[in-house]
Amino acid sequence: MKKILFLIIVLIVAAWTLQTYTSFKALDLAKSYWQKIDAQYLRNIDWSKLTSFFSEKTPDPEKQLNIFIRDNGFIPNLNAVKTGIKVTWFNEDSKTHTVTGESWGSGEIAPGKAWSKTFDTAGDYEYHCSSHPSMTGEIVVK
């Protein structure tokens, strides 16, 4: 991160030096270029797609809970929810995993895929990955 910041500072200083001490007006060219690009780009954006992208990853906590499978673990691995809430596990790992509880389970969830379950009865639901027994989690339904 420090290297990137240093590079950005060096580029800004170089552009300012060119702008000030030569006939090459780097900052003026960049400004006019970005003004053209911004105007064209902003006119052509489908804002509804952008809004739906963010709303998919940010569920209403009263209706849905998202759990992410990353680095051979469930994140977060302990959750308390109300009855009737849909819980979705997203496999963001490079390996296939499962979500397996006592008398319920997902089957294999490939990387990039998801699986959901709605918990309609209060209780403590422990689960694990049948392929990786050290991966465990718990849903507390109230």
C-alpha positions in Angstrom: 0.0 0.0 0.0 2.9 2.4 0.8 4.4 1.7 -2.6 1.2 2.6 -4.4 0.8 5.8 -2.4 4.4 6.7 -3.2 3.8 6.0 -6.9 0.7 8.2 -6.9 2.6 11.1 -5.2 5.5 10.7 -7.7 3.1 10.8 -10.6 1.3 13.9 -9.2 4.6 15.7 -8.7 5.8 14.8 -12.2 2.6 16.0 -13.8 2.7 19.3 -11.8 6.4 19.8 -12.8 5.5 19.2 -16.5 2.6 21.6 -16.2 4.6 24.3 -14.5 8.0 24.2 -16.3 7.3 22.9 -19.8 4.9 23.6 -22.6 3.4 20.1 -22.1 0.2 20.7 -20.0 -0.3 17.2 -18.5 -2.9 18.3 -15.9 -5.0 20.3 -18.5 -5.0 17.3 -20.8 -6.0 14.9 -18.0 -8.8 17.3 -16.8 -10.3 17.6 -20.3 -10.0 13.9 -20.9 -11.8 13.0 -17.6 -14.5 15.5 -18.1 -15.4 13.9 -21.5 -15.2 10.4 -20.0 -17.2 11.2 -16.9 -20.0 12.9 -18.9 -20.3 9.9 -21.4 -20.0 7.3 -18.7 -22.5 8.8 -16.3 -25.1 9.1 -19.0 -24.8 5.4 -19.9 -24.8 3.9 -16.4 -27.8 1.6 -15.6 -28.2 2.7 -12.0 -30.8 0.0 -11.2 -28.1 -2.7 -11.7 -25.8 -0.9 -9.4 -28.4 -0.6 -6.7 -29.4 -4.2 -7.0 -25.8 -5.4 -6.7 -25.4 -3.8 -3.3 -28.9 -4.8 -2.1 -28.1 -8.5 -2.8 -25.1 -8.6 -0.4 -26.8 -6.5 2.3 -29.9 -8.5 3.4 -32.6 -7.2 5.6 -31.6 -8.7 9.0 -35.3 -9.3 9.8 -35.7 -11.5 6.8 -32.3 -13.0 5.8 -28.9 -13.8 7.2 -25.8 -14.3 5.0 -22.9 -16.6 6.0 -19.8 -16.7 3.9 -17.5 -19.7 3.5 -14.0 -18.5 3.2 -10.5 -19.8 4.1 -11.9 -23.1 5.3 -14.3 -21.4 7.8 -17.8 -20.1 8.2 -17.9 -16.3 8.6 -19.5 -15.5 11.1 -19.8 -18.9 12.7 -22.2 -18.1 15.5 -25.5 -16.3 14.7 -28.7 -15.6 16.5 -31.8 -15.1 14.4 -35.6 -15.1 14.7 -37.7 -18.0 13.5 -38.7 -17.9 9.9 -35.5 -16.1 8.7 -33.8 -17.4 5.6 -30.1 -18.3 6.1 -27.9 -18.3 3.0 -24.4 -19.7 2.9 -22.2 -18.3 0.1 -19.2 -20.4 -0.9 -16.4 -17.8 -1.6 -13.7 -20.4 -1.1 -11.8 -22.2 -3.8 -12.9 -25.6 -2.6 -16.3 -27.4 -2.5 -17.9 -27.4 0.9 -21.1 -28.6 2.6 -23.3 -27.3 5.4 -24.4 -30.3 7.4 -26.6 -30.3 10.5 -28.4 -33.0 12.4 -31.0 -34.3 9.9 -30.5 -31.5 7.4 -27.8 -30.5 4.9 -26.9 -28.8 1.7 -25.0 -31.3 -0.3 -21.9 -30.0 -2.0 -21.7 -26.3 -2.6 -19.3 -25.5 -5.4 -17.1 -22.4 -5.3 -19.2 -19.3 -6.3 -22.5 -21.0 -5.4 -24.9 -20.6 -2.5 -27.4 -22.6 -0.5 -30.3 -21.5 1.7 -32.4 -22.8 4.5 -35.2 -21.3 6.5 -35.3 -22.2 10.2 -39.0 -22.3 11.3 -38.5 -23.8 14.8 -36.6 -22.3 17.7 -33.5 -24.1 18.9 -29.7 -24.3 18.5 -28.6 -25.7 15.2 -25.0 -26.8 15.0 -23.5 -27.5 11.6 -20.2 -28.4 10.0 -18.7 -29.1 6.6 -18.7 -32.9 6.0 -15.5 -32.6 3.9 -13.7 -30.5 6.4 -14.8 -31.5 10.0 -12.9 -28.7 11.6 -15.2 -26.2 9.9 -18.1 -25.7 12.4 -20.8 -23.1 13.0 -24.0 -22.6 14.9 -27.4 -20.9 14.4 -29.4 -20.0 17.4 -33.1 -19.5 16.5 -35.3 -17.7 18.9 
